[in-house]
Amino acid sequence: MAYRYFFKRLIDLFAAICALLVIWPFLLIIIVVLSIANKGAGVFFTQERPGKGAKVFKVIKFKTMTDERDRDGKLLPDHERMTKVGRVIRSLSIDELPQLINVLKGDMAFVGPRPLLLKYLSLYTPEQFRRHELRPGITGWAQVNGRNNISWTKKFEYDVWYVDHVSFVLDVKILFLTLKKVLAREGISRDGVVTTISFDGEN
């Protein structure tokens, strides 16, 4: 219990500071590359997401798509706006690195249920809503057990299981498995889908 309520946050804070101090030159390079590849659309993507207790915060990611629109002013489909650079960055999960800032701020943890869209909140069952008992994570138990290649129902089962079994050993295991999957580029998206399909309360 001490880990869940105190040491987990302390370790996250220390690790986020150390990680940013080490990788900031790499992040600077990514910022320069994306500023060119995104055709003026910006480098960072922010979006409101529900965190611990469903409290809303802005998640930060590297932007992997342009803002190109059709003749009617509507954004083009994701697969048409995704740049070649963005595809590589996404496949290596580099787009998630700015979330280290969210960890510093206390919005997120290194490990926890992934922060999803606000519009999904009203669709959760009481059991699924329990995923908000902890800070959301950059990675999580669902991510190392299929990521975007499993059903939403299964993702939520993994999220709630993690909430009930959180521990230092489990977090270390998840981080190790995450690194392994990132290097293997596993589970980035479902077949035929650039990002992931939306949750409709059933799938």
C-alpha positions in Angstrom: 0.0 0.0 0.0 2.9 2.3 0.7 4.1 1.9 -2.8 0.7 2.6 -4.3 0.1 5.8 -2.3 3.6 7.3 -1.9 6.6 5.6 -3.4 5.1 5.1 -6.9 4.7 8.9 -7.3 8.2 9.6 -5.8 9.9 7.1 -8.1 7.9 8.5 -11.1 9.0 12.0 -10.3 12.7 11.1 -9.9 12.7 9.0 -13.1 11.0 11.7 -15.2 13.6 14.3 -14.2 16.5 11.9 -14.9 14.9 10.8 -18.3 14.4 14.4 -19.4 18.0 15.4 -18.5 19.3 12.5 -20.5 17.2 12.7 -23.6 16.6 16.4 -24.1 19.1 16.6 -27.0 17.2 13.8 -28.8 13.9 15.6 -28.1 15.3 18.8 -29.6 16.2 16.9 -32.8 12.7 15.4 -33.0 11.2 18.9 -32.6 13.2 20.3 -35.5 12.4 17.3 -37.7 8.6 17.5 -37.0 8.5 21.3 -37.5 9.6 20.6 -41.1 7.6 17.4 -41.7 4.3 18.7 -40.3 4.1 21.5 -42.8 3.4 24.2 -40.3 0.9 22.2 -38.3 3.0 22.4 -35.1 5.1 20.0 -33.2 3.0 19.1 -30.2 -0.5 17.7 -29.9 -2.5 18.3 -26.7 -5.9 17.0 -25.8 -8.0 16.9 -22.7 -8.1 13.5 -21.1 -9.6 12.2 -17.8 -7.0 11.3 -15.2 -7.1 10.1 -11.6 -10.6 10.5 -10.3 -11.6 11.4 -13.9 -10.0 14.9 -13.3 -9.4 16.5 -16.7 -5.9 17.3 -17.8 -4.1 18.0 -21.1 -2.0 15.1 -22.4 1.0 16.1 -24.4 2.3 14.2 -27.4 4.5 14.8 -30.5 2.2 15.6 -33.4 2.5 12.9 -36.2 0.0 14.3 -38.7 -0.5 17.5 -40.7 -3.6 19.6 -40.6 -4.4 19.2 -44.3 -8.1 19.6 -45.2 -10.3 18.9 -48.2 -12.1 21.4 -50.3 -14.9 21.7 -47.7 -12.4 22.5 -44.9 -12.7 19.1 -43.2 -9.6 17.4 -42.0 -8.4 14.6 -44.3 -8.5 11.0 -43.0 -5.8 10.1 -40.6 -4.0 7.8 -43.1 -3.7 10.8 -45.5 -2.4 13.2 -42.9 0.1 10.9 -41.3 3.6 11.9 -42.5 6.4 9.4 -43.2 8.3 10.9 -40.3 5.2 10.7 -38.1 4.7 7.0 -39.0 8.2 6.1 -37.9 7.9 8.2 -34.7 4.6 6.6 -33.9 5.8 3.0 -34.7 8.7 3.6 -32.2 6.3 5.2 -29.6 8.5 8.3 -29.6 5.3 10.4 -29.9 4.6 9.5 -26.2 7.9 11.0 -24.8 6.5 14.5 -24.1 4.2 12.8 -21.6 7.2 12.9 -19.3 6.1 16.5 -18.7 2.7 15.1 -17.6 4.5 12.8 -15.2 6.4 15.7 -13.8 3.2 17.7 -13.3 1.6 14.8 -11.5 -1.1 14.2 -14.2 0.3 10.8 -15.2 2.5 8.0 -14.0 5.0 5.9 -16.0 2.7 2.9 -15.6 -1.1 2.9 -15.3 -4.2 2.7 -17.4 -3.8 4.8 -20.6 -5.7 8.1 -20.6 -8.5 7.9 -23.0 -11.0 10.4 -24.6 -13.4 12.3 -22.5 -16.3 11.2 -24.6 -15.8 7.6 -23.4 -16.5 8.5 -19.7 -20.3 8.1 -20.1 -19.9 4.8 -21.8 -18.0 2.9 -19.0 -19.6 0.4 -16.7 -19.0 1.0 -13.0 -16.3 -1.7 -13.1 -14.6 -0.1 -16.1 -14.7 3.3 -14.5 -12.4 1.9 -11.8 -9.5 2.5 -14.2 -9.6 6.1 -12.9 -8.7 5.1 -9.4 -5.0 5.5 -10.3 -3.0 8.1 -12.3 -3.1 7.2 -16.0 0.2 5.9 -17.4 2.5 6.3 -20.4 2.3 2.5 -20.6 0.2 0.0 -18.9 -0.8 -3.7 -18.4 -3.2 -3.5 -21.4 -0.4 -2.1 -23.6 1.9 -5.0 -22.9 -0.9 -7.5 -23.4 -2.0 -6.5 -26.9 -2.2 -2.7 -27.0 -4.4 -1.8 -30.0 -4.8 -5.4 -31.2 -7.2 -6.4 -28.5 -10.8 -5.5 -27.9 -11.8 -2.5 -25.7 -13.5 -4.9 -23.3 -10.3 -6.8 -22.8 -8.3 -3.5 -22.4 -10.6 -2.4 -19.6 -10.3 -5.8 -17.9 -6.5 -5.5 -17.9 -6.8 -1.9 -16.6 -8.9 -2.8 -13.7 -6.7 -5.9 -12.9 -3.7 -3.5 -12.8 -5.6 -1.2 -10.4 -6.2 -4.1 -8.0 -2.6 -5.5 -8.3 -0.3 -2.5 -8.6 3.1 -3.1 -7.2 6.7 -2.1 -7.8 7.6 -5.5 -9.2 4.6 -5.4 -11.6 5.6 -1.9 -12.8 9.1 -3.0 -13.5 7.8 -5.9 -15.4 5.5 -3.7 -17.5 8.3 -1.3 -18.3 10.5 -4.1 -19.4 7.8 -5.7 -21.6 7.0 -2.2 -23.0 10.6 -1.7 -24.1 10.5 -5.2 -25.7 7.3 -4.5 -27.6 8.4 -1.0 -28.8 11.6 -2.5 -30.2 9.5 -5.2 -31.9 6.9 -2.6 -33.0 4.1 -4.8 -31.8 0.4 -3.9 -31.4 0.7 -0.3 -32.7 -2.6 -0.5 -34.5 -5.2 -3.0 -35.7 -4.9 -4.2 -39.2 -6.1 -1.6 -41.7 -6.4 1.2 -39.1 -3.7 3.9 -38.7 -4.5 4.7 -35.0 -7.2 2.7 -33.3 -10.9 2.3 -33.5 -13.3 4.3 -31.3 -14.9 2.9 -28.2 -18.7 2.7 -28.6 -19.5 1.1 -25.3 -19.4 -2.5 -26.6 -16.3 -3.3 -28.7 
